[in-house]
Amino acid sequence: MLPFKLVYSEKYFLPIGEHVFRADKYRLIRELLLQQTVADESDFIVPPPASEADVLLVHSPLYVNKLMEGSLTAREELEMEIPYSPQVVEAFMLHTGGSILAAELALKDGVCINVGGGFHHAFPEHGEGFCMINDFAVAIRVLQKRGAIGRAMTVDCDVHQGNGTAFIFGAATHKPNPLPSWSPGAMGTLQGATMSEGSSKDVFTISLHQANNYPFIKPASSIDINLPDGCGDVEYLAWLDNALSSGLRQFDPELICYVAGADPFREDQLGGLNLTIEGLKRRDELVFRAARVRSIPVMVTYAGGYANCVEDTVAIHCNTVIAAAEVYRTVPSEASR
Ligand SMILES: [Zn+2]
């Protein structure tokens, strides 16, 4: 039995037909976790769907109305890059409910994984890039509204920049100065990437992504790491380490939302980085350790993953559960030391 819960529903499946986004990956992840005895049935918990009131904490009434009534324009549907149907909306409401539940359980258990969610390209008034509702932004706003948390941090490791999240949480002032912790000498081996700092309000947003990839307009996050094409494990992990330590020096979150995209993988169809499956597991460990030693709760969402072989995407997502189990079974939290 795992020391944390896995939030999942069989209705996470998105009926979008033949698509590069394999919406059956959620079911395959669950099956592999059970088959490898990483998890058992009792580790899984089924979420309720989010309510419209929850979604309205992030999205505009006009947009939510269009989703509920099926009145998106053809252009809006095209921008989403997945076909609209009421069933797809239902699935997104369930992924969002899953992220709310995962955030609640992370506060209780230290960590919780939503075997879904991570729809970081959804903006308040429109969806894009396979994302209709920004589930973890909604989860943050719901917990803030209830008074359960004040400050949150998003750590987005999907290969694509978290444009919706950056826009929602409004790191509006772009300051291209390097952070105090950043020194060209120390990062001398890491050529080709840039790091920039924006402002942050009650949510601090970190995004590590391929610079030369969708989205082409990237609203400023609190920290953006713009990685060069072909960036490998060593460079990626060094930048992640740097971003986490810089972010956590500047900001003291009560919850981390970790967006554990599988698409920085070297064989991803929509990504141009060069991470290995092992490197991606070390990435997960790094995030969990950084949170664990500081006793900051972490909720995880899965976001993208479009490997040539769906089995690789599924293995990368399962490794996130294995990495969490290893870290939370062995690393003491600050509170318990
Ligand atoms: Zn992605």
Boltz pocket constraint, residues with backbone or C-beta under 6 A from the ligand:
constraints:
  - pocket:
      binder: B
      contacts: [[A, 158], [A, 159], [A, 160], [A, 261], [A, 263], [A, 303], [A, 304], [A, 305]]
      max_distance: 6.0
